[in-house]
Amino acid sequence: MTDRVAEPLSQAERNNASGQGGMPSGGFNALVPELDVSDLDTSVKFWCELIGFKVAYDRPAAKFAYLERDGAQIMLCQINGEWLTGKLDVPFGRGINFQIEVGDTDPILLSLEEARWPLFRQPKESWYRIGASEESGSREFLVQDPDGYLVRLSQNVGRRVVR
């Protein structure tokens, strides 16, 4: 008996593969990044168990999941070669970070600590200029997902007038 490798699914087969779940809460955002990932299960575990996203819907045979968390949405797809523009080397996503606003960074930090997941940058308070006379503050930290995508979790700490 010989081992047979299954033929990869075509684009149409991936798009129409059965799954579970449904429309994300509030519908689809106007901009939703789709990340190519090395292993979908590992990435879903990181994004859901450690960062607090939930699967809105998925297509397991296509190795695809659409995730959401408090209005933030992201798609994960195991590398299938369909839209590769070049060689993927870890860390993926060089030059981009995904800022995700959350109500409280502490539970996420605790999850990451319990999982012994390293932070890229420790939590700190940052203030960013908005226009001529105002700043917006956030408590934020950065972490890399299993493929090295840089994720910035940000908790609003208010606004202030520029002095």
Stockholm file with secondary structure:
# STOCKHOLM 1.0

chainA/1-163         MTDRVAEPLSQAERNNASGQGGMPSGGFNALVPELDVSDLDTSVKFWCELIGFKVAYDRPAAKFAYLERDGAQIMLCQINGEWLTGKLDVPFGRGINFQIEVGDTDPILLSLEEARWPLFRQPKESWYRIGASEESGSREFLVQDPDGYLVRLSQNVGRRVVR
#=GR chainA/1-163 SS CCCCCCCCCCHHHHHTCCCEECSCTTSCCSCCCEEEESCHHHHHIIIIIITCCEEEEEEGGGTEEEEEETTEEEEEEECCSSSCCSCCCSSTTTTCEEEEECSCSHHHHHHHHHTTCCEEEEEEEEEEEETTTEEEEEEEEEEECTTCCEEEEEEEEEEEECC
#=GC SS_cons         CCCCCCCCCCHHHHHTCCCEECSCTTSCCSCCCEEEESCHHHHHIIIIIITCCEEEEEEGGGTEEEEEETTEEEEEEECCSSSCCSCCCSSTTTTCEEEEECSCSHHHHHHHHHTTCCEEEEEEEEEEEETTTEEEEEEEEEEECTTCCEEEEEEEEEEEECC
//
